[in-house]
């Protein structure tokens, strides 16, 4: 339990103040509650000190007196004393100090500090005449300190995790320090030893300090590895913690702009070179941008040079940037310009393959050229360009018949001089061969029937077809159409037809059909003849034969009585005689035509003949 001892001091009465105050306050008397021993072994002890102060001039100033308790190893900061009796011209002032457990074993002094309203000051070196000694279980253990840093580190995949990017601006950080002392604890002003924004109690101090890692200022020495140490924290006995490494950080930037590259050119290439970059994180790669003739081309490399070619002819510059684990840095300024001269393309003489014949396809083989070359083609016939023939193949047409063929191949590639080469000429183009099938014949092989030739498919189309009909292999004069009507001259013969195809640029070609069966006779078609139904003696009957197919010019007649031929009645008309009375009359008409079977048709019978 803390012990409290009261000490009182008697003083002198008030004095008359001078109108001009040049005298400092004086201490009339003083006392302390523990003038010899302050025993804090069992816990904190409160020590009360009183002073009687007299100032016959302006009086003790506001906020005074103040009193400090001091030793060689521990100090109480000045405390304002409270007026407990009297007034500012003569009064008794009091204050209490709490001596904590574990305070160092030492001799103590009490130092007053008094100023009157006129600014006259009591001499501080005049201590109160008391020198007590503390007795304690002295604390020799330093506080336990933990610290952490909160800062935004660069997001680097597969790289260090403690890089702070100061390329574009300052990077804020906050350090938190927590100090704990289980012994005597901390002085009331311990926060000044630790940092800003502190929350304190006698045994624990927690402070946060906000600050910035500044933006890179051009000094390369400001970059690189930095070790952040914890602060030294002392308890009231002066036991001090040992600093430790809170965090190693790397201050870095993206690669900064370097000197412009050196540019040189030779036929077909442009080369940029530059000095290697020094970088905290190390350079991963470089990128060179060549620009000119309306284009840009970028080349990445880990070396300190880059070469490009296959550019359009023109003047070029180059600039370079580097990349580290934070990303791409600044471009250099553009280099001095150089003139680029394209390299010539190299290529072999093209060749032509394929059958040199109308209807066939020729192919151009460009041969070996500079890698990446693109080709254009122009076919030549008889040394002249074939209109529209600009592909790698040529379908030979009738217009090329009898002419030698060649191809001109033009190679081109960006950054190279265009080059053309012409193949050797082929043999002259031969006429093509028409392809067709033998014609077929449709129709009946009988005299009077019409046969039709079906030519089938021919290629290439279109073709011009002509025909010739044959009877048993002998040309039928005038029979040169796709149809033919059989005549009596064809009777008994087999018939064939030859289809001949022709086309410009192609050889004349013909095909012959298979033969028909021998041509047979045909059948006449005829209606029944007509005679009057009523008949009388003396009447003349005339027959109407109707239309025969085909037309028959050779006919004979035979009249009949009750179906029996009447002798001599062989005309187309018949005069009825008395012998015919009561009989039915009819007529048989017989037609004959070459190549046709003879045909007889009989009319209906008349009614019995009357008188």
Secondary structure, 3 states (H helix, E strand, C coil): CCCCCCCCCCCCCCCCCCCCCCCCCEEEEEEECCCCEEECCCCCEEEEEEEEEECCCCCECCCCCEEEEECCCCEEEEEECEEEEECCCEEEEEEEEEECCCCCCCECEEEEECEECCCCECCCCCECCCCCEEECCCCCCCCEEEEEEEECCCCCCCCCCCEEECCCCCEEEEEEEEEECCCCCCCCCCHHHHCCCEEEECCEEEEEEEEEECCCCCCHHHCEEEEEECCCCECCCCCECCCCEEEEEEEECCCCCCCCCEEEEECCEEEEECCCCCCCCCCCEEEEEEEECCEEEEEEECCCEEEEECCCCEEEEEEEEEEECCEECCCCCCCCCEEECCEECCECCCEEECCCECCCEEEEECCCECCCCEEEEEEEECCEECCCCCCCEEECCHHHECCEEEEEEEEECCCEECEEEECCCCCEEECEECEECCCEEECCCECCCEEEEECCCEECCCCEEEEEEEECCEECCCCCCCEEECCHHHECCCEEEEEEEECCCEECEEEECCCCCCEECEECECCCCECCCCCECCCEEECECCCCECCCCEEEEEEEECCEECCCCCCCEEECCHHHECCCEEEEEEEECCCEECEEEECCCCCCEEC
